[in-house]
Structures are given as structure tokens and as C-alpha cells.
């Protein structure tokens, strides 16, 4: 199904802000498939994806008045989807294991006075990386989590975020650059 017209969605948002409940039902009908597919891909579990969808639309329903530009409804909904899935993943597994060697290399501390115990160093690197990841812009954090934590291919990330492959590669590169600056600084 092609992505709905942003102007049409903006009109539905405005109708819903005026308390037309049917407008929200139509917003849901036009977007639920995309949200579900994203959540299923991110969470890798049908039941968790269904839970995520429920949280996404409850949040959208409650917070629609905070959306200042109705033409950005899809981007706003995508952001909610990412945060809901991220939170569910955190609750499900307690934390994210940012132990991919390529990302950990950015956090590696090779100074001579660093702790010689490999395990302690490894845990410190992961903690530093986690803090740095939390400070990244949401779009960079999202692609890095999908790429290195979830092991998604570039094409899958691009498809789930409805962005081009080159944009995803650019976000990965800029995210890694930002991480390197945060971790080396």
C-alpha cells in the first residue's frame, strides 16, 4: 500500500484535534500496517509488536495536541514507534548489549594506565558506549541500534524507516562519528 498523502493526513490530524474521533480511526487505518511492520522488525516478536502498536497509538491519541505541524504526522508517529519499541526492548532484556566490535572499538581505551583486567575494561567500554548512544540524535541512535544491535541489513533499515539506503549509510557514518567524538573527548 503506498504511503498516504501527507496533506491528507494533516487534514485528518486537524479534524481529530477538533475531536472528530473518526479522523483518528482513519489515521490508524492508514498507518497501522507500517507501524506494525516496523515494530515486528525491530522487536522480532509478533506479540511484542502488537503490544508496541497499542502503546504507539495510545501515545499518539493522548499527545496529538503536541504535534505542532500536522504535515509531520508520519515522522512524529515514526519517532513514537522507535521510542516505544526501544522501551519495550529495554524492559524485555533489561539493557541493550552494545558489544559489537566495530562500535566498541570507538570506546576502547588504550592508555597505558587503563585497568588491565579485560572483563572490567570490556564492561566499562559497554557502559561508556551506552551513555554515548543515549546522547545521540534519535535518528542516528535508531539506525545504529537497528544495524549493530539488531543486526539488520541496510536495505531492511531503509525499508523500515522509509528512507533511502544512502541516507541510512549517512546516518550510520554520522552516528559513528558523533560516538567517536563523545567517547574520545
C-alpha positions as CSV (number, residue, x, y, z in Angstrom):
1,X,0.0,0.0,0.0
2,X,1.5,3.4,-1.0
3,X,2.2,5.9,1.8
4,X,-0.8,8.2,2.3
5,X,-0.6,11.8,1.2
6,X,0.9,14.0,3.9
7,X,-1.6,16.8,3.3
8,X,-4.5,14.4,3.6
9,X,-3.1,13.0,6.9
10,X,-2.6,16.6,8.1
11,X,-6.3,17.2,7.4
12,X,-7.2,14.2,9.5
13,X,-4.9,15.3,12.3
14,X,-6.7,18.7,12.3
15,X,-10.1,17.0,12.3
16,X,-9.0,14.8,15.3
17,X,-7.7,17.9,17.2
18,X,-11.2,19.2,16.8
19,X,-12.3,15.9,18.5
20,X,-13.6,14.1,15.4
21,X,-12.9,10.5,16.6
22,X,-13.5,9.1,13.1
23,X,-10.4,11.0,11.9
24,X,-8.2,9.1,14.4
25,X,-9.8,5.9,13.2
26,X,-8.8,6.8,9.7
27,X,-5.3,7.8,10.7
28,X,-5.0,4.4,12.3
29,X,-6.3,2.6,9.3
30,X,-3.9,4.4,7.0
31,X,-0.8,3.8,9.2
32,X,-1.2,0.7,11.3
33,X,0.4,-1.7,8.8
34,X,3.6,0.4,8.6
35,X,3.8,0.7,12.4
36,X,3.2,-3.0,13.0
37,X,5.8,-4.0,10.4
38,X,8.4,-1.6,11.9
39,X,7.7,-2.9,15.4
40,X,7.8,-6.6,14.3
41,X,11.1,-6.0,12.5
42,X,12.6,-4.1,15.4
43,X,11.3,-6.4,18.2
44,X,11.5,-9.7,16.3
45,X,8.3,-10.9,18.0
46,X,4.7,-10.7,16.8
47,X,3.2,-10.4,20.3
48,X,5.6,-7.7,21.4
49,X,4.9,-5.9,18.1
50,X,1.2,-6.0,18.9
51,X,1.9,-4.6,22.3
52,X,4.1,-1.9,20.8
53,X,1.4,-0.9,18.3
54,X,-1.1,-0.5,21.2
55,X,1.3,1.8,23.1
56,X,2.2,3.8,19.9
57,X,-1.4,4.6,19.1
58,X,-2.4,5.3,22.8
59,X,0.5,7.7,22.9
60,X,-0.4,9.3,19.6
61,X,-4.1,9.6,20.8
62,X,-3.1,11.2,24.0
63,X,-0.4,13.5,22.7
64,X,-1.7,14.6,19.3
65,X,-2.2,18.2,20.6
66,X,1.6,18.4,21.0
67,X,2.1,17.9,17.2
68,X,2.6,21.4,16.0
69,X,2.9,20.7,12.3
70,X,0.2,18.2,11.2
71,X,2.1,17.5,7.9
72,X,4.8,15.8,10.0
73,X,2.4,13.2,11.4
74,X,4.2,10.3,9.8
75,X,7.6,11.4,11.1
76,X,6.1,12.0,14.6
77,X,4.5,8.6,14.6
78,X,7.8,7.0,13.5
79,X,9.5,8.7,16.4
80,X,6.9,7.4,18.8
81,X,7.2,3.9,17.3
82,X,11.0,3.9,17.8
83,X,10.8,5.1,21.4
84,X,8.1,2.6,22.3
85,X,10.0,-0.3,20.7
86,X,13.2,0.8,22.3
87,X,11.5,1.0,25.7
88,X,9.9,-2.4,25.2
89,X,13.3,-3.9,24.2
90,X,14.8,-2.3,27.4
91,X,12.1,-3.8,29.6
92,X,12.3,-7.1,27.9
93,X,16.0,-7.6,28.1
94,X,17.0,-5.1,30.9
95,X,19.5,-3.4,28.7
96,X,20.9,-3.3,25.2
97,X,24.1,-5.2,24.6
98,X,26.2,-2.7,22.6
99,X,29.0,-5.2,22.3
100,X,29.5,-5.1,18.5
101,X,33.3,-5.0,17.9
102,X,33.1,-2.1,15.4
103,X,31.2,0.1,17.9
104,X,33.3,-1.0,20.9
105,X,36.4,0.0,19.0
106,X,35.3,3.6,19.3
107,X,35.1,3.2,23.1
108,X,38.4,1.3,23.5
109,X,40.7,2.9,26.0
110,X,44.3,2.1,25.1
111,X,46.0,4.4,27.5
112,X,48.8,2.7,29.5
113,X,47.2,3.4,32.9
114,X,43.9,1.7,32.0
115,X,42.7,-1.3,34.0
116,X,44.5,-4.4,32.9
117,X,41.6,-6.7,33.6
118,X,39.9,-7.4,30.3
119,X,36.5,-8.0,31.7
120,X,36.4,-4.8,33.7
121,X,37.6,-2.9,30.6
122,X,35.0,-4.5,28.4
123,X,32.2,-3.6,30.8
124,X,33.5,-0.1,31.1
125,X,33.5,0.2,27.3
126,X,30.0,-1.0,27.1
127,X,28.8,1.4,29.8
128,X,30.6,4.3,28.1
129,X,29.1,3.3,24.7
130,X,25.6,3.0,26.2
131,X,25.9,6.6,27.7
132,X,27.2,8.0,24.4
133,X,24.4,6.2,22.4
134,X,21.8,7.8,24.7
135,X,23.1,11.2,23.8
136,X,22.9,10.7,20.0
137,X,20.1,12.3,17.9
138,X,17.2,9.9,17.8
139,X,17.6,9.1,14.0
140,X,21.3,8.2,14.4
141,X,20.6,6.1,17.6
142,X,17.8,4.3,15.7
143,X,19.9,3.3,12.7
144,X,22.9,2.3,14.9
145,X,20.7,0.2,17.2
146,X,19.0,-1.5,14.2
147,X,22.3,-2.1,12.4
148,X,24.6,-3.2,15.2
149,X,22.3,-4.4,18.0
150,X,19.5,-5.9,15.8
151,X,21.9,-7.0,13.0
152,X,19.6,-5.5,10.3
153,X,20.9,-5.1,6.8
154,X,21.0,-1.6,5.3
155,X,18.1,-2.4,2.9
156,X,15.9,-3.6,5.8
157,X,16.7,-0.4,7.9
158,X,15.9,1.8,4.9
159,X,12.7,-0.1,4.3
160,X,11.5,0.1,7.9
161,X,12.3,3.8,8.2
162,X,11.1,4.6,4.6
163,X,14.4,6.3,3.8
164,X,17.0,5.7,1.1
165,X,19.9,3.4,1.6
166,X,22.3,6.3,1.1
167,X,20.5,8.2,3.9
168,X,20.8,5.2,6.2
169,X,24.6,4.9,5.4
170,X,24.9,8.7,6.0
171,X,23.2,8.3,9.4
172,X,25.4,5.4,10.4
173,X,28.5,7.3,9.4
174,X,27.5,10.5,11.2
175,X,26.3,8.4,14.3
176,X,29.7,6.6,14.4
177,X,31.5,10.0,14.1
178,X,29.4,11.5,16.9
179,X,30.1,8.4,19.1
180,X,33.8,8.7,18.4
181,X,33.9,12.3,19.4
182,X,31.9,11.7,22.6
183,X,34.0,8.7,23.6
184,X,37.4,10.2,22.8
185,X,36.6,13.6,24.3
